Amino acid sequence: MASSLGELERQLRSISHSEEAIQAVQAFSNGLAGTKGRLEVWNAVNAIVREPIDHAETLALGFDTPDDQFSVLQGDIVQTEAAYFYGERIAGMPKFAVLNSSCDLVPGRTAHASLLRILPIRKDEERAKEKLGTLLKFSRRDSMYLPALPDDSEDVVGNVISFEGICQIRSSDLFLANRAASLSVVGWRIFASFARTVMARANPREVELRMAVE
């Protein structure tokens, strides 16, 4: 079992396309000292989220090909009122996580992008502590924990990336959205593991079913 976030990230490199990746994240988090210990690790600076990654910074590091150009990256947390869910625009300056692969978000490549809703957990809401405890164990397949973000109100104790239901936005509007944060390397690997598992996992019984009818 990984003993640090760095070790967890290295472990996830080779298994991020499988259910084993989420199991590794669960094992790591369950090995921490209860809810308090998990909060200390996952809420630490740059643990899951960091300041938005700036294109000028990556350009200076040598990432200067056309595919290296970006306005947003996969997993970025953005705030916008230009996204739609079931055809209805979502108001109130909500936050979202960008679902598309970063290579699809190169300006001029795609007309639309997919977003996942980010829902705040407020300290005075019913069962807030229980909800936090569950999320910090990464035991739900439809939800991923995020710490409170810099511009969240003081009553927000955490956030949930909801993998239940996908929102859509025009790419041109997404590029104008406020970027609240980017995911750290380990945060991005966890996000990718959830996205692949939730969106494209195969049920062993379904494999048998499909092979039986071929």
Buried (B, 14 or more C-beta within 10 A) or exposed (E): EBEEBEEBBBBBEEBBEBBBBBBBBEBBBBEBEEBEEBBEBBBEEEBBBBEBBEBEEBEEEEEEEEEBBBBBBBBBBBBBEBBEBEEEEBEEEBBBBBBBEBEBBBEEEBEEBBBBBBBBBBEEEEEBEEBBBBBBBBBBBEBBBBBBBEEBEEEBBBBBBBBEEBBBBBBBBBBEBEBBBBBBBBBBBBBBBBBBBBEEEEEEEEEEEEEEEE
